[in-house]
Amino acid sequence: MKKRILRYIKHVLATVFILMSIGLIVIVNIGGAIHYSDDPKMRILDKDGPYVFYQNDSILSVNYIRGNKNDGFYIEKEKYNIKEDIKAQCYFPLEKSTFDITITSKIEKPKAIYNDDNPIIAVSDIESGFKAFRDFLIYNKVIDKELNWIFEKGHLVLVGDFVDRGNSTTQVLWFIYKLEQEAKKHGGVVHYILGNHELKNMQDMFGAASQKYYAAAAILGKQHHELYNATSFLGKWLVSKNTIEVINGNIFTHGGIHPEIAAFTVDIEKINAINSAYYDKVYYPTGDKNLTQLITSNRKGICWYRGYFKDELDQEQIDEIITSFKAKTIVVGHTIQSKVKRSYNGKIIGIDVKHPKDYQHEWPKGRSEGLLIENEKYYRILDNGDREKI
């Protein structure tokens, strides 16, 4: 009897081990991970900011959260004339570090089409991971360790979803703002192309936002949506961004271009104009099949489409899309990949990978990757600076 019980236990344990092994293999293959703990620093709100709001047409209010849960919170607030250059700092609790920013009132709408011979580095879906984003740029020689731009006249393309699912949204957004200014001084360009999660935040859809930002909004005396709407500086800055751009013949957009959109006589500028008119409007399908419905759709729209990775299209359809926009490739994020790779005879490049999270401990740990386009060659670039031609 005893032997039978022991044999039974062994069989159960062996079965559990086999099932767990299979589960782990599946998780790794689909780019997943097991989240097993968080760094307690993720809950620190002291020094969080700056949160910048328009007091009126001429005054900006710059706010920092101070204090802690035990002693209470308060706001450090300064008011500035909108014409001033405002010196500010952004604090990163995980490392107890800061970086400087200069806030200026001038917010310009970027171009959507660029033609030159300068290199391009693209990365997507950072999802509030400041450390992974910063370190990836350092190792791939976009910035130095002091966060100075060293990519000369290069293009840094951020292909959407840099917010949500993490506790460093404020740091990531101000870091991008800083990078834009740094690049411009050297003739380079930072292209912040909005993804569906940026749109969600502008449309008051905060299901993927960290609880930290509900707390921050409450301490500031705001509702969550006011952190990124037209009353906030970052909200006004986000509204200026495009959802699709063409750089040296390569199309960059977060989700992709559906064949039904390509079937219309529409150019990049018009797609951006239609999308931006709906940045603050939640999509509800009406059953119409007009161009506006397609572009803003949460299934077929350029910020949401996943069809390139679901075997929905054949090579001929991809070629027709590429030809209709006189492009070489379409580079997208949004749909997670095991690694940066090309498909459809190299015409589609997926660059969404699982980046490490600032405060989350996971197994296996994610590794950042991106895309380098240089001298019309395409490379997968890694978080340690290595590159591999694709």
N, C-alpha and C positions, 0 to 999 in steps of 0.2 A: 504493500500500500504506500509506504513511504517513498519507494522508488518511483511509483507511478506519479505521485505528487511532484517529486523533484523533476521528473521528465516533463510533466505538464508545464511546470514553471519555466523550464528551459525553453520549451517550444513557444510559450507566450513571450518570453524575453527576446527570443530570436526573431519572432514575428514583429514585435515592436521595433527592434533595432532595424530590421529590413525596411519597414514602413517609414521610419524616421529618416533613414538614409535616402530612400526614394524621394521623400518630401524635400529634403535638403538639396538634392540634385535638381529637382524641379524648380525650387526657389532660386538657386544660383543661375540656372539656365534662362529664367524669365527676367533676370535682373533684380530679383527681390532680395530681402535680407531679414534676419531675425533681430528685432529691436529688444535689447535686454536691460538697458538702464539709461538714465539721463544724468547729465552733470547738473548739480544743484544751482550752479551759477546762472542757468537759464531763467531763473525766477527773479534775478536782480533787476530792479527798475531804477535804482539810484543812478543818476547822471544820464538817463535815457533821453535821447533827443539828437538834434533839435527838432521840435515840432513847430513849424512856421505857418502862421495864419495871416490872412489879410484882415487887418482891423477895419480898413476902409480903402479907398483908392490910393491913398498916399502913405499909409502906415502899415508896416509889417510887425507882427508880434512874434518874438522868438522865445520858445519855451523849452525848459529842461525839467524833467521830473527829478526830485530829490527825496531822500528818506528811505524808509523801509517799512515792512509790514508791522514790526513790533513797535517802532517809535512814531509811525505815521508818515504820510507823504505830504509834500508841498511842492509848489511850482516856482521855479526861478524864471522870471519873465522880464524881457527888455523890449522896448519899442524902438523901431528905427524908421527913418524916412525911407520910402521905397526907392529913392534915387541913390541911397548909400550902398557901398560895398560892405556887406556884413561879414565879419570874421566869426567863424563858429567852429566848434569841435564836435566830433562824433565819438562816443565811448563804446568800446567793445568789452563787455564784462568777462568773457572767457579768458582773455589774456591781460585784462586790466590795461589795455592800450587805447590810444586815441589817434585820430587823424584829423587834420585841419581842412576846412572847406571855406570858400568865399562865396557867399550868396549874393547874386546880382539880380536885379529886377528884370533884366532883358532875357526873355525866353523866345527863341527863334524856332520856327517850323523848319525841320531839316529837309534837304532835297531827298528825292526818292531814287534818282538814277545817277550813277557815278561811273566815269570811264577814265582810267589811268592804268599805270603799270605797277602800282604799289601792292605789297602783299596784304593778304586778308587772313585774320584769325577769327574764327567763329566759335561760339559756345552757347549752349542753351540750357534752360530748365535748372538753373542754380537753386531755385526755391528757397530763398532766404539764407543760403549758406555762405556767409561772408568769408570765413577763413578759407574754405575750399576755392572760392572764386579768386580771392586775393593771391593765394599761393600758386594757383594755376597760372595766373598772369605773371608772377615773378619768375617761375621756372621756365616759362616760355618767352621770357625777355620782352614782355610788353611794358612792364614797369620794373623798377629796381626795388630793393628792400625798403627804401624810404618812400615808396609809392610814387616815385617820379616816373613820368612817361619816357620810355627809351625805344619805343617802336617807330620812331621817326614819323614818316608820312603814311604809315600803315593804317589799315582799316580794322578796327575791333568791332565785330558784329555780335550783338547780344540778341539771340533769336527767341526771346520771350520766356515767360514764366520765371522771373527772377524774384517773385514775391510768393507768400503763402507757404504753408507746411514747414515753417521754421521760426526761430526766435530772433532772427537778425534782419528782418525786413527793412527796418530803419537804416541800419548800417549799410546794407546792400544798395539801397536807393541813393543815399548820399554819396556812397563810393562811386557809383556810376556817374552821378552829377559831377563829382570831382574829376573823374577820368575824362569826361567830355572837355572840361576846361584845360586840363593838362595836355590832352591830345591836340587841341586847337592851337596851342602855343607853338607846337612843333610841325604843324601842317598835317597832322594825322586826324582821323575821324573816329569817334565812337558812335555806333549806330545802335540805338536802343529800339528794337522792333517789338511791339507789344504782342503778348500771347493771350490766351484765354483767361489766365488768372489775373493779369493786369486789368483786363476788361471786367472780370468779376468784381474786383475791388472798386472800379469806377461805377459799377452798376449795383452797388450795395449788396453783393452776394458774398458773404464772408464765411461760408461753411468750412473753408480750408485754412482760414486764418488762425494763428496761434492765439490762445487765450490771453497771452501777454498783452496783446494790443486791444482787447476789450478792457483790460484793467487800465492800460495807459490812457485810453480814451476817457474812461470814467474819472480818473484822477485829473485830467485836463478839463473836465466839465463838458466833454463832447460826447456825441454818439460815434460809434465806430466808423460810419460812412463819412464823417466829417474829416477824418485823417487824410482822405484822398479825393475829396470833391473840390469844387471850384473855389471854396473858401480857404483851401490850404495851398501852400506854395508847391509842394510835391504833386498835388492833384493837378494844378494848372500846368506844371511841367510835363506830367504824364500825358495830358490831353494833346500836347504838341507833337507827340511821337507818331510815326508811321506804323502800319501793320504789314507792309510789304515794300521791299527795296530791291533794286538791281545794281550790283556792284561788279564791274568788269565782266558783264555778261552772265553773272550768276544771280539767280533769284533767291532771296532770303525771305522766308515767311514762316510763322510758327507751325501751322498745321499743314498747309499745302493748297494747291489750286485744283479744284474739282473740275472734271471735264465739262460740266455744264456751264461753269463760269467762263472757261476758255472758249466755249462755243459762241459767246457774245463778242461783239466788237468792242472791246474794252481795254484800256491801257492801265499801266501801273498807277498813274496819277489819279485816274477816276476811281480805281478800287480803294485807294487811300481816302479819297474824298467821301465816298459812300460810307466806308467803315467809320471814319471819324465823326460823321454826323450822328452815328448811333452809339458812340462810346458810353453814353450815360443812360442808354435805353436797354432794358432787359429784352432778350429775343423771345418772342412768342410767335410760332409759325401761324400763318393765316391760310395756308393752302395755296397761295400764289406761287408761281415759279418765275417771278421776275428777277432781274439782276440784283436788286437791293436785298431781297429775301435770301438769295443764294449767298451773297457775300457776307451777310450778317448772321447766317444760320449757325446754330450750334451743332450741326452735323456736317454740313457741306461748306461752311464758311472757311475762309483762309486761316482763321485763328483756331479752328476746331477740327478740321478734316483729318482723318486717319487712314484713308483708303489706300495709300501707297503701300501700306504694310499689312493689308488684309486680303491680298490676292484679288482685289476688285477690278484691277485694270490690267490690260495687256500692254506690250511694248509699243504697239501702234498708237494707242491712246496717249501714252506718255510722250511719244515723239510729237504728236499733234499739239499737246499742251506746250511743250518746249518751243516748237516752231511758231506757234501763234504769238508768243512773246519775244521771239528772236533771241532766245537765251541758250546757254550752254548746259546749265544744270538748275535744279531746284534744291535748295538746302533747307531742311526743316528740322524742328524739334518735336515736342508734344508727345510723340509715341516712343516709348523707351526702347532702346536697342542694347544688345549685349556689348557692343562697341561701336564707335563711329565707322560707318561703312557705306559703300555705294551699292545701288541696285539698278535694275532696268538699264543695263549696258552703261552704267556709270552716270545716268542722267538724274537720278534721285539720290541725295545724300542725307542720311539720317544721323543727327548728332546728339540726340537726347540720350544721355547715359545716367546711371545712378551716382550722383555726386555725394561725398560725405556730408553729414549734417554737423553743424557746429557743436551741438550739445547732446547729440544722441550717440549711444554706443550700440553698434550693430555688428552682426556677423552674417556674411562676409562684409568687411568694410568697403564702401564704394570708392572708386578711383575716378577722378575727373579726367575727361578727355575733351578734345575739341578738334576743329578742322583748320588746317593751314592751306591756303591757296597761294602759290608763289611760282612765278614764271610759267603759269598755266599748268602747273602740276599740283596734285591734290595729296595731302598728307594727313594721316591720323596723328594727332599730337597728344602726349600723355602728361600726367601731372608732375613728372620728374624732368620734363623737357625733351624726352625722347620723341622721335618721329618715325613714321612708317608710311611709305608711299601706298596709296590705295587707288 
